[in-house]
Amino acid sequence: MHLAYIDDAGADEHSPIVMCGAVIVFPETFGRHENLHGTAIAQMLAIDEIAGNFEEFKASELYNGTGPFKDIERSQRFNAIRVLLTALQMDWLPYIYAAVDRKKLINSPMGSAKPFDVAFRFCALGVEDWARSMHPQAGDGSIRLDFKDLYLLIMDDTQDKFLKDQLRKSYHLLRSAHPYLSASSNRLWHAHDDMYFGDSRSSIGIQMVDLCNYFMWRHILGKAGGEEFYEMFSRQAVCAKPEPEWSTYRELFRVHEPPENLLPPGTVTS
């Protein structure tokens, strides 16, 4: 079963866009990512400091040298980011996101909707689109679904009980029990029967998607700096475009410009 780690970016009211992103980790690759995570920590902290002082990589703090990273040299912090993002490159892990334009949403017929809930729904449907894309089409154009690409959604935990309940409700509106609905009716056919919330301090996957979200957020907003890190995963980045919603509401979203070459490094084409 794949692990789809989900986190937000720009959720504060001052950000022009509200993002939800997911990094899909394949089960056979998890050990490598955990090892690289440890390597990134060791580059910045002495061995005797790691257990007592280090809690987690938060992208904005790591990039800007604030919080627990305020006394760590820029070169060390940036090398840690490179190590962490190299993990995504090594295994070509998909990064799927939805970025809601806050102002456009407020001024639309959906103005009463919560921006992050909208971003979450599109992102979750984008993860499902990825899972379905892994299966061949039948002769009639339908997709032959199976359980090979089941995934578990794991989201950064929050103390906001209202938000957590809202996200769970959205999840279960999109995902119904397999025996009762066809694949066309069950929008999250490959998803586990429930989504789960994890502590980002203990979750390597949540910290990984936090990095991707932060640098995608900066890129879409045109903020100076950080492009080196955005480019490390840009070829794996996919804007969630679930149908029929995307055709109706695409003007409410921001998207990145995909690089011309979307193939993994070293791929030879005929």
N, C-alpha and C positions, 0 to 999 in steps of 0.2 A: 504494500500500500504506500502510495506517495504521501508526503507531508506538504501541505500548502500553508505556509506561514504568512499571516496577514497582519499589516500594521497601517497606521494612518500617517499623514503629513499635512501640515497646514490647517489643522483642526481649530486653531485659535481664531477668533473673530477678525483678526487683523490681516489674515492671509487672503489674497484674492482668489486662490484656488484651494479646494479641499480634496485631498488624495486618499485613495485606498490602494495599496499594492500587495501583491503576493509573490513569494518566491517558492517554486515547487522543488522540493528536495527528493531525489530518488533514494529508496531505502539502501541500496548498495553503496551510495556515496557518502552517507552520513558520517562515517568514521573519519574520512579524509577531511571533511569540513571541521570536525571537532579538533583534529590535530592542528589544522591551520589556525583555528581560533586560538589555541594555546600558544602557537608560535607568535602570533600577533601580540599577545599579552606579554610574552617573555621579552620581546624586543623593546618594550617600554619600561617594564618593572623588574626589579631584582626578584629572584626566586622567593626570598623570605617575605617579600611585600605582597605577592600575588594573592595568597589566601586571605590575608587580613584586610587589604585595602581595595582590591579590585572587585567591582560588582558587575558592570556591564559596559559595552560599547554603545554609547548614544551618539549618533552620527553628528548632530550639530555641535555637541561638546567636543568630540574628537577632532572635528575639522577646525573649529574656532579656538581650541585650546582653553576651554572653560570647564567649570565643574571639577571633576577629579583629574582632568588633564591640563589644568592651568599651569603647572610647573614642568610640563614635559615639552621637550624641544619639538619645534614644528616638523623637522625632518623625521623624528621618531614617530610622531603621530601620523604623518602622511605615509610612512612605510607600513604602519599597521593597517591603514586603510587599503593599501595596495595588496597586502597579504590576504586580507579578508575578501576583497573583490576577486582576487585570483582564484579563490575557491569556486566562485560562480563560473569563471571562464573555463576552468579545468574540466568541469563536467557539463558545461553548456546548459546550466539550469535556467528554465524559463522565468522571466520576471514579467508579471502581468499587472497592469494598473488601470485605474480610472481617475481622471482629474476633473472635478466639477468646478466650473466657473461660478463662484459664489454670487456675483452680481447678476449674471444672466439667469441663474436659477431663481433668484428672488423676484425678478421682473417677468418671469414666465408663468404660464398657467399652473405650474408645479411649485409656485413660490412658497407654499406652506410646508413643503417637504424639507426634512433635515438634510443638509448637504452631505454629511458623512454617510447617512443611511443610503442615499442615492448612489454615492461612490462605492459603497460596500456591495450593493446589489449588482452593479455593473461589473465590479471586479470578480465577484463570485461566479457570475455567469460567464465571464471571460475565462476563468479557470476551467469551467465545464466545457467551454468551446475548445480549449486546448486538449482536454481529455478525449473529446469526441474526434478531434482531428487525428488522433493516434490510430484510429480504426479505419479500415478500408470501406469504401462505399459499395453497396450492393448494385446489381444491374439496374434496379429501378431508381437509383439515386439516393436511396435511404442509407443510413449508417448502421452497420452491424455492431451494436454495442455489446461489450462483455465486461467482465469484472477485472480485466487486466490492469486498467488504469484508475482504480478506485483511489480516492484521496481523502485525507482528513484535514479539515480546515482548523488551524490553530491560530488564535488571535491574541494579541497583547492584552493582558487583563486590564480592567479598569474598575475604579471604585464607584463609577457612575452607574448605579443600578438601573436607572431609566434607560441609559444608552445600551447597556448589556441586554436588557429585556427586549429593547427595540430591535437589536441586531439578531437576537435569537428568533424573534417573531418573523423578521424578514427572511431568515434562513429557512424556516419551516414553511413559509408561504411558497418558497421556490422549490423546496425539496420535500417530496412525499414518499411514503414507503413503496419500495419497488413492486411488491405483488399487486398493488391496487391501481397503479397508473402506468400507462405506456411510456416509452422513452420520450415521445413527442410531448406528452403532458407534464412529465416530471422534469422541470427545468434543470435540476441538479442531479441527474441520474447517477453519476459516478461518485457522488458525495457520500460520506459516512452518514449514519443516521442522526448524528448531532454534531454541532461545532463545539470546539473546546477553547478555553481561555487559559493561556499560560503566562507565567511570570517572566518578563523579558530578561530579568537578571539571570535566569537559569536556562534560557532558551537561545541557543546559537542561531536557530532559524529566524527568530523574531529580530535579533540584532542584525542579521544579514539583510532582511527586507527593509529594516529601518535605514540602512545605508543607501540602498537603491532608491527608496522613496525620497530621501533627502536630496540626493544629487539629481534625480529626475525633477523634483520640485524646483530646484535652483535653475536647471536647464530650461524648463518650460517658462519660468518667469524671467529668463534672460539675465540672471544675476551673475556678475563677474566672479570668476574663480570656480574651481571644482570641475572644470570640463574634462580634465585628465581622468578623473574618476568616473564621470558619466560615460565617457567613451569606452571604459573597461567593460561595461555591461550593455551598452546601447544596442548592440546587434542581437541581444537576447531579449530586449524590451519589447513588449507587445501591448498596445493600447486595447483595452477590452471594448469590443464592438458587437455586443449581442444583438441579435435580431429577434423581433421587429423593433425593439426599443431604439437601437442606434439610428435607424433611418428617421425616426420621429423626433428624437431629442439630441441629435449630434451637435447642434449649435450650442448646447449647454455645457459642452466639454472642451477641454484643451488637450491637444495631442502633440507628441514630439514628431520630428521629421526622421523617419527611419533611415539608417545608413543604406547606401546602395548595395553593399555586400552583406547579406544576412547569414551567410554560411559560417560555420565554425572555422577558426584559424587552421590553416593547413589542409583544408578540403580541396581536393583536386576535381575539377569538372572537365568533362569531355568536350 
